[in-house]
Amino acid sequence: MTTDLLSGDYHNFLQALKERIRNAQSRSALAVNRELVTLYWQIGQEILTRQREQGWGAKVISQLAKDLKAAFPEMGVAEKVMLTLAQ
């Protein structure tokens, strides 16, 4: 058994598995980032629409940022970010 673990075949197999895992992790991160960018763009568009149609101002956006931050503290939603999305 120990000889099998030290063989070149085992090490090649291990390296191939590590590479596949790293590649999958990278693809996963890229997919998440792509989805978040799309989400933020959509949020910005919806805020702009409401600003035009309903006259939303900075106070509404500030309240929206506070409410989203309370609901999703791990996302770091801040008023400054919300204002940037709405531009």
Distance bins in CASP14 RR format, pairs under 12 A and 6 or more apart:
PFRMAT RR
TARGET T0000
AUTHOR 0000-0000-0000
RMODE 2
METHOD distances of the structure
MODEL  1
1 7 0 0 0 0 0 1 0 0 0 0 0
1 10 0 0 0 0 0 1 0 0 0 0 0
2 10 0 0 0 0 0 1 0 0 0 0 0
3 9 0 0 0 0 0 1 0 0 0 0 0
3 10 0 0 0 0 1 0 0 0 0 0 0
4 10 1 0 0 1 0 0 0 0 0 0 0
4 11 0 0 0 0 0 1 0 0 0 0 0
4 13 0 0 0 0 0 1 0 0 0 0 0
5 11 0 0 0 0 1 0 0 0 0 0 0
5 13 0 0 0 0 0 1 0 0 0 0 0
5 14 0 0 0 0 1 0 0 0 0 0 0
6 14 0 0 0 0 0 1 0 0 0 0 0
7 13 0 0 0 0 1 0 0 0 0 0 0
7 14 0 0 0 0 0 1 0 0 0 0 0
8 14 0 0 0 0 1 0 0 0 0 0 0
8 15 0 0 0 0 1 0 0 0 0 0 0
8 16 0 0 0 0 0 1 0 0 0 0 0
9 15 0 0 0 0 0 1 0 0 0 0 0
9 16 0 0 0 0 0 1 0 0 0 0 0
10 16 0 0 0 0 0 1 0 0 0 0 0
10 17 0 0 0 0 0 1 0 0 0 0 0
11 17 0 0 0 0 0 1 0 0 0 0 0
11 18 0 0 0 0 0 1 0 0 0 0 0
12 18 0 0 0 0 0 1 0 0 0 0 0
12 19 0 0 0 0 0 1 0 0 0 0 0
13 19 0 0 0 0 0 1 0 0 0 0 0
13 20 0 0 0 0 0 1 0 0 0 0 0
14 20 0 0 0 0 0 1 0 0 0 0 0
14 21 0 0 0 0 0 1 0 0 0 0 0
15 21 0 0 0 0 0 1 0 0 0 0 0
15 22 0 0 0 0 0 1 0 0 0 0 0
16 22 0 0 0 0 0 1 0 0 0 0 0
16 23 0 0 0 0 0 1 0 0 0 0 0
17 23 0 0 0 0 0 1 0 0 0 0 0
17 24 0 0 0 0 0 1 0 0 0 0 0
18 24 0 0 0 0 0 1 0 0 0 0 0
18 25 0 0 0 0 0 1 0 0 0 0 0
19 25 0 0 0 0 0 1 0 0 0 0 0
19 26 0 0 0 0 0 1 0 0 0 0 0
20 26 0 0 0 0 0 1 0 0 0 0 0
20 27 0 0 0 0 0 1 0 0 0 0 0
21 27 0 0 0 0 0 1 0 0 0 0 0
21 28 0 0 0 0 0 1 0 0 0 0 0
22 28 0 0 0 0 0 1 0 0 0 0 0
22 29 0 0 0 0 0 1 0 0 0 0 0
23 29 0 0 0 0 0 1 0 0 0 0 0
23 30 0 0 0 0 0 1 0 0 0 0 0
24 30 0 0 0 0 0 1 0 0 0 0 0
24 31 0 0 0 0 0 1 0 0 0 0 0
25 31 0 0 0 0 0 1 0 0 0 0 0
25 32 0 0 0 0 0 1 0 0 0 0 0
26 32 0 0 0 0 0 1 0 0 0 0 0
26 33 0 0 0 0 0 1 0 0 0 0 0
27 33 0 0 0 0 0 1 0 0 0 0 0
27 34 0 0 0 0 0 1 0 0 0 0 0
28 34 0 0 0 0 0 1 0 0 0 0 0
28 35 0 0 0 0 0 1 0 0 0 0 0
29 35 0 0 0 0 0 1 0 0 0 0 0
29 36 0 0 0 0 0 1 0 0 0 0 0
30 36 0 0 0 0 0 1 0 0 0 0 0
30 37 0 0 0 0 0 1 0 0 0 0 0
31 37 0 0 0 0 0 1 0 0 0 0 0
31 38 0 0 0 0 0 1 0 0 0 0 0
32 38 0 0 0 0 0 1 0 0 0 0 0
32 39 0 0 0 0 0 1 0 0 0 0 0
33 39 0 0 0 0 0 1 0 0 0 0 0
33 40 0 0 0 0 0 1 0 0 0 0 0
34 40 0 0 0 0 0 1 0 0 0 0 0
34 41 0 0 0 0 0 1 0 0 0 0 0
35 41 0 0 0 0 0 1 0 0 0 0 0
35 42 0 0 0 0 0 1 0 0 0 0 0
36 42 0 0 0 0 0 1 0 0 0 0 0
36 43 0 0 0 0 0 1 0 0 0 0 0
36 72 0 0 0 0 0 1 0 0 0 0 0
36 75 0 0 0 0 1 0 0 0 0 0 0
36 76 0 0 0 0 0 1 0 0 0 0 0
36 77 0 0 0 0 0 1 0 0 0 0 0
36 81 0 0 0 0 0 1 0 0 0 0 0
36 85 0 0 0 0 0 1 0 0 0 0 0
37 43 0 0 0 0 0 1 0 0 0 0 0
37 44 0 0 0 0 0 1 0 0 0 0 0
37 85 0 0 0 0 0 1 0 0 0 0 0
38 44 0 0 0 0 0 1 0 0 0 0 0
38 45 0 0 0 0 0 1 0 0 0 0 0
39 45 0 0 0 0 0 1 0 0 0 0 0
39 46 0 0 0 0 0 1 0 0 0 0 0
39 68 0 0 0 0 0 1 0 0 0 0 0
39 72 0 0 0 0 0 1 0 0 0 0 0
39 75 0 0 0 0 0 1 0 0 0 0 0
39 77 0 0 0 0 0 1 0 0 0 0 0
39 85 0 0 0 0 1 0 0 0 0 0 0
40 46 0 0 0 0 0 1 0 0 0 0 0
40 47 0 0 0 0 0 1 0 0 0 0 0
40 68 0 0 0 0 0 1 0 0 0 0 0
40 75 0 0 0 0 0 1 0 0 0 0 0
40 77 0 0 0 0 0 1 0 0 0 0 0
40 81 0 0 0 0 1 0 0 0 0 0 0
40 82 0 0 0 0 1 0 0 0 0 0 0
40 84 0 0 0 0 1 0 0 0 0 0 0
40 85 1 0 1 0 0 0 0 0 0 0 0
40 86 0 0 0 0 0 1 0 0 0 0 0
40 87 0 0 0 0 0 1 0 0 0 0 0
41 47 0 0 0 0 0 1 0 0 0 0 0
41 48 0 0 0 0 0 1 0 0 0 0 0
41 84 0 0 0 0 0 1 0 0 0 0 0
41 85 1 0 0 1 0 0 0 0 0 0 0
41 86 0 0 0 0 0 1 0 0 0 0 0
41 87 0 0 0 0 0 1 0 0 0 0 0
42 48 0 0 0 0 0 1 0 0 0 0 0
42 49 0 0 0 0 0 1 0 0 0 0 0
42 85 0 0 0 0 1 0 0 0 0 0 0
42 86 0 0 0 0 0 1 0 0 0 0 0
43 49 0 0 0 0 0 1 0 0 0 0 0
43 50 0 0 0 0 0 1 0 0 0 0 0
43 61 0 0 0 0 0 1 0 0 0 0 0
43 64 0 0 0 0 1 0 0 0 0 0 0
43 65 0 0 0 0 0 1 0 0 0 0 0
43 68 0 0 0 0 1 0 0 0 0 0 0
43 72 0 0 0 0 0 1 0 0 0 0 0
43 75 0 0 0 0 0 1 0 0 0 0 0
43 77 0 0 0 0 1 0 0 0 0 0 0
43 81 0 0 0 0 1 0 0 0 0 0 0
43 82 0 0 0 0 1 0 0 0 0 0 0
43 83 0 0 0 0 0 1 0 0 0 0 0
43 84 0 0 0 0 0 1 0 0 0 0 0
43 85 1 0 1 0 0 0 0 0 0 0 0
43 86 0 0 0 0 1 0 0 0 0 0 0
44 50 0 0 0 0 1 0 0 0 0 0 0
44 51 0 0 0 0 1 0 0 0 0 0 0
44 56 0 0 0 0 0 1 0 0 0 0 0
44 61 0 0 0 0 1 0 0 0 0 0 0
44 64 0 0 0 0 0 1 0 0 0 0 0
44 81 0 0 0 0 0 1 0 0 0 0 0
44 82 0 0 0 0 1 0 0 0 0 0 0
44 83 0 0 0 0 1 0 0 0 0 0 0
44 84 0 0 0 0 1 0 0 0 0 0 0
44 85 1 1 0 0 0 0 0 0 0 0 0
44 86 1 0 1 0 0 0 0 0 0 0 0
44 87 0 0 0 0 1 0 0 0 0 0 0
45 51 0 0 0 0 0 1 0 0 0 0 0
45 52 0 0 0 0 0 1 0 0 0 0 0
45 85 0 0 0 0 1 0 0 0 0 0 0
45 86 0 0 0 0 1 0 0 0 0 0 0
45 87 0 0 0 0 0 1 0 0 0 0 0
46 52 0 0 0 0 0 1 0 0 0 0 0
46 53 0 0 0 0 0 1 0 0 0 0 0
46 54 0 0 0 0 0 1 0 0 0 0 0
46 56 0 0 0 0 0 1 0 0 0 0 0
46 61 0 0 0 0 0 1 0 0 0 0 0
46 64 0 0 0 0 0 1 0 0 0 0 0
46 82 0 0 0 0 0 1 0 0 0 0 0
46 85 0 0 0 0 1 0 0 0 0 0 0
46 86 0 0 0 0 1 0 0 0 0 0 0
47 53 0 0 0 0 0 1 0 0 0 0 0
47 54 0 0 0 0 0 1 0 0 0 0 0
47 55 0 0 0 0 0 1 0 0 0 0 0
47 56 1 0 0 1 0 0 0 0 0 0 0
47 57 0 0 0 0 1 0 0 0 0 0 0
47 58 0 0 0 0 0 1 0 0 0 0 0
47 60 0 0 0 0 1 0 0 0 0 0 0
47 61 1 0 0 1 0 0 0 0 0 0 0
47 62 0 0 0 0 0 1 0 0 0 0 0
47 64 1 0 0 1 0 0 0 0 0 0 0
47 65 0 0 0 0 0 1 0 0 0 0 0
47 68 0 0 0 0 0 1 0 0 0 0 0
47 81 0 0 0 0 0 1 0 0 0 0 0
47 82 1 0 0 1 0 0 0 0 0 0 0
47 83 0 0 0 0 1 0 0 0 0 0 0
47 84 0 0 0 0 0 1 0 0 0 0 0
47 85 1 0 0 1 0 0 0 0 0 0 0
47 86 1 0 1 0 0 0 0 0 0 0 0
47 87 0 0 0 0 1 0 0 0 0 0 0
48 54 0 0 0 0 0 1 0 0 0 0 0
48 55 0 0 0 0 0 1 0 0 0 0 0
48 56 0 0 0 0 1 0 0 0 0 0 0
48 57 0 0 0 0 0 1 0 0 0 0 0
48 61 0 0 0 0 0 1 0 0 0 0 0
48 82 0 0 0 0 0 1 0 0 0 0 0
48 83 0 0 0 0 0 1 0 0 0 0 0
48 84 0 0 0 0 0 1 0 0 0 0 0
48 85 0 0 0 0 1 0 0 0 0 0 0
48 86 1 0 1 0 0 0 0 0 0 0 0
48 87 0 0 0 0 1 0 0 0 0 0 0
49 55 0 0 0 0 0 1 0 0 0 0 0
49 56 0 0 0 0 1 0 0 0 0 0 0
49 86 0 0 0 0 1 0 0 0 0 0 0
50 56 1 0 1 0 0 0 0 0 0 0 0
50 57 0 0 0 0 1 0 0 0 0 0 0
50 60 1 0 0 1 0 0 0 0 0 0 0
50 61 0 0 0 0 1 0 0 0 0 0 0
50 64 0 0 0 0 1 0 0 0 0 0 0
50 82 0 0 0 0 0 1 0 0 0 0 0
50 86 0 0 0 0 1 0 0 0 0 0 0
51 57 1 0 0 1 0 0 0 0 0 0 0
51 58 0 0 0 0 1 0 0 0 0 0 0
51 59 0 0 0 0 0 1 0 0 0 0 0
51 60 0 0 0 0 1 0 0 0 0 0 0
51 61 0 0 0 0 1 0 0 0 0 0 0
51 64 0 0 0 0 0 1 0 0 0 0 0
51 82 0 0 0 0 0 1 0 0 0 0 0
51 83 0 0 0 0 0 1 0 0 0 0 0
51 85 0 0 0 0 0 1 0 0 0 0 0
51 86 1 0 0 1 0 0 0 0 0 0 0
51 87 0 0 0 0 0 1 0 0 0 0 0
52 86 0 0 0 0 0 1 0 0 0 0 0
54 60 0 0 0 0 1 0 0 0 0 0 0
55 61 0 0 0 0 0 1 0 0 0 0 0
55 86 0 0 0 0 0 1 0 0 0 0 0
56 62 0 0 0 0 0 1 0 0 0 0 0
56 63 0 0 0 0 1 0 0 0 0 0 0
56 64 0 0 0 0 1 0 0 0 0 0 0
56 82 0 0 0 0 0 1 0 0 0 0 0
56 83 0 0 0 0 0 1 0 0 0 0 0
56 86 0 0 0 0 1 0 0 0 0 0 0
57 63 0 0 0 0 1 0 0 0 0 0 0
57 64 0 0 0 0 0 1 0 0 0 0 0
57 79 0 0 0 0 0 1 0 0 0 0 0
57 82 0 0 0 0 0 1 0 0 0 0 0
57 83 0 0 0 0 1 0 0 0 0 0 0
57 86 0 0 0 0 1 0 0 0 0 0 0
58 64 0 0 0 0 0 1 0 0 0 0 0
58 65 0 0 0 0 0 1 0 0 0 0 0
58 79 0 0 0 0 1 0 0 0 0 0 0
58 80 0 0 0 0 0 1 0 0 0 0 0
58 82 0 0 0 0 1 0 0 0 0 0 0
58 83 1 0 0 1 0 0 0 0 0 0 0
58 86 0 0 0 0 1 0 0 0 0 0 0
59 65 0 0 0 0 0 1 0 0 0 0 0
59 66 0 0 0 0 0 1 0 0 0 0 0
59 79 0 0 0 0 0 1 0 0 0 0 0
59 82 0 0 0 0 0 1 0 0 0 0 0
59 83 0 0 0 0 0 1 0 0 0 0 0
60 66 0 0 0 0 0 1 0 0 0 0 0
60 67 0 0 0 0 0 1 0 0 0 0 0
60 79 0 0 0 0 0 1 0 0 0 0 0
60 82 0 0 0 0 1 0 0 0 0 0 0
60 83 0 0 0 0 0 1 0 0 0 0 0
60 86 0 0 0 0 0 1 0 0 0 0 0
61 67 0 0 0 0 0 1 0 0 0 0 0
61 68 0 0 0 0 0 1 0 0 0 0 0
61 77 0 0 0 0 0 1 0 0 0 0 0
61 78 0 0 0 0 0 1 0 0 0 0 0
61 79 1 0 0 1 0 0 0 0 0 0 0
61 80 0 0 0 0 0 1 0 0 0 0 0
61 81 0 0 0 0 0 1 0 0 0 0 0
61 82 1 0 1 0 0 0 0 0 0 0 0
61 83 1 0 1 0 0 0 0 0 0 0 0
61 84 0 0 0 0 0 1 0 0 0 0 0
61 85 0 0 0 0 1 0 0 0 0 0 0
61 86 1 0 0 1 0 0 0 0 0 0 0
61 87 0 0 0 0 0 1 0 0 0 0 0
62 68 0 0 0 0 0 1 0 0 0 0 0
62 69 0 0 0 0 0 1 0 0 0 0 0
62 77 0 0 0 0 0 1 0 0 0 0 0
62 78 0 0 0 0 1 0 0 0 0 0 0
62 79 1 0 1 0 0 0 0 0 0 0 0
62 80 0 0 0 0 1 0 0 0 0 0 0
62 81 0 0 0 0 0 1 0 0 0 0 0
62 82 1 0 0 1 0 0 0 0 0 0 0
62 83 0 0 0 0 1 0 0 0 0 0 0
62 86 0 0 0 0 0 1 0 0 0 0 0
63 69 0 0 0 0 0 1 0 0 0 0 0
63 70 0 0 0 0 0 1 0 0 0 0 0
63 77 0 0 0 0 0 1 0 0 0 0 0
63 79 0 0 0 0 1 0 0 0 0 0 0
63 82 0 0 0 0 1 0 0 0 0 0 0
64 70 0 0 0 0 0 1 0 0 0 0 0
64 71 0 0 0 0 0 1 0 0 0 0 0
64 77 0 0 0 0 1 0 0 0 0 0 0
64 78 0 0 0 0 0 1 0 0 0 0 0
64 79 0 0 0 0 1 0 0 0 0 0 0
64 81 0 0 0 0 0 1 0 0 0 0 0
64 82 1 0 1 0 0 0 0 0 0 0 0
64 83 0 0 0 0 0 1 0 0 0 0 0
64 85 0 0 0 0 1 0 0 0 0 0 0
64 86 0 0 0 0 1 0 0 0 0 0 0
65 71 0 0 0 0 0 1 0 0 0 0 0
65 72 0 0 0 0 0 1 0 0 0 0 0
65 75 0 0 0 0 0 1 0 0 0 0 0
65 76 0 0 0 0 1 0 0 0 0 0 0
65 77 1 0 1 0 0 0 0 0 0 0 0
65 78 1 0 1 0 0 0 0 0 0 0 0
65 79 1 0 1 0 0 0 0 0 0 0 0
65 80 0 0 0 0 1 0 0 0 0 0 0
65 81 1 0 0 1 0 0 0 0 0 0 0
65 82 1 0 1 0 0 0 0 0 0 0 0
65 83 0 0 0 0 1 0 0 0 0 0 0
65 84 0 0 0 0 0 1 0 0 0 0 0
65 85 0 0 0 0 1 0 0 0 0 0 0
65 86 0 0 0 0 0 1 0 0 0 0 0
66 72 0 0 0 0 0 1 0 0 0 0 0
66 73 0 0 0 0 0 1 0 0 0 0 0
66 76 0 0 0 0 0 1 0 0 0 0 0
66 77 0 0 0 0 1 0 0 0 0 0 0
66 78 0 0 0 0 1 0 0 0 0 0 0
66 79 1 0 0 1 0 0 0 0 0 0 0
66 82 0 0 0 0 1 0 0 0 0 0 0
67 73 0 0 0 0 0 1 0 0 0 0 0
67 77 0 0 0 0 1 0 0 0 0 0 0
67 79 0 0 0 0 0 1 0 0 0 0 0
67 82 0 0 0 0 0 1 0 0 0 0 0
68 74 0 0 0 0 0 1 0 0 0 0 0
68 75 1 0 0 1 0 0 0 0 0 0 0
68 76 0 0 0 0 1 0 0 0 0 0 0
68 77 1 0 1 0 0 0 0 0 0 0 0
68 78 0 0 0 0 1 0 0 0 0 0 0
68 79 0 0 0 0 0 1 0 0 0 0 0
68 81 0 0 0 0 1 0 0 0 0 0 0
68 82 1 0 0 1 0 0 0 0 0 0 0
68 85 0 0 0 0 0 1 0 0 0 0 0
69 75 1 0 0 1 0 0 0 0 0 0 0
69 76 1 0 0 1 0 0 0 0 0 0 0
69 77 1 0 1 0 0 0 0 0 0 0 0
69 78 1 0 0 1 0 0 0 0 0 0 0
69 79 0 0 0 0 1 0 0 0 0 0 0
69 80 0 0 0 0 0 1 0 0 0 0 0
69 81 0 0 0 0 1 0 0 0 0 0 0
69 82 0 0 0 0 1 0 0 0 0 0 0
70 76 0 0 0 0 0 1 0 0 0 0 0
70 77 0 0 0 0 1 0 0 0 0 0 0
71 77 0 0 0 0 1 0 0 0 0 0 0
72 78 0 0 0 0 0 1 0 0 0 0 0
72 81 0 0 0 0 0 1 0 0 0 0 0
75 81 0 0 0 0 1 0 0 0 0 0 0
75 82 0 0 0 0 0 1 0 0 0 0 0
76 82 0 0 0 0 0 1 0 0 0 0 0
77 83 0 0 0 0 0 1 0 0 0 0 0
77 84 0 0 0 0 0 1 0 0 0 0 0
77 85 0 0 0 0 1 0 0 0 0 0 0
78 84 0 0 0 0 1 0 0 0 0 0 0
78 85 0 0 0 0 0 1 0 0 0 0 0
79 85 0 0 0 0 0 1 0 0 0 0 0
79 86 0 0 0 0 0 1 0 0 0 0 0
80 86 0 0 0 0 0 1 0 0 0 0 0
80 87 0 0 0 0 0 1 0 0 0 0 0
81 87 0 0 0 0 0 1 0 0 0 0 0
END
